[in-house]
Amino acid sequence: MDALQKTESAPPTPEQLLKLLDIQLERERSKRANKGRNRATFLVTGLVVILAAAAIAVVVAQQMVAELRDHAKISPDAGLIENGR
């Protein structure tokens, strides 16, 4: 038991407690700052992916419409009226 009593330290002083509190607050602030940056990166990446998917969808739709127009010009017996273009 004497060994346990010798290893115990004196209670921390108010200055030490304030230093410890400052260190803990700084850690929490840095964690919050990193979360904000990560969230912004996630949102921007998501927006870029959505815009890229929309652009691809527009290109595919244009190709499908062009293919339908070409098909209508080639085979007028399909029941479609061919205009003079």
Summary of the structure (lengths in Angstrom):
residues: 85
radius of gyration: 34.8
end to end distance: 102.0
largest distance: 106.3
contacts: 143
relative contact order: 0.04
helix: 82%
strand: 0%
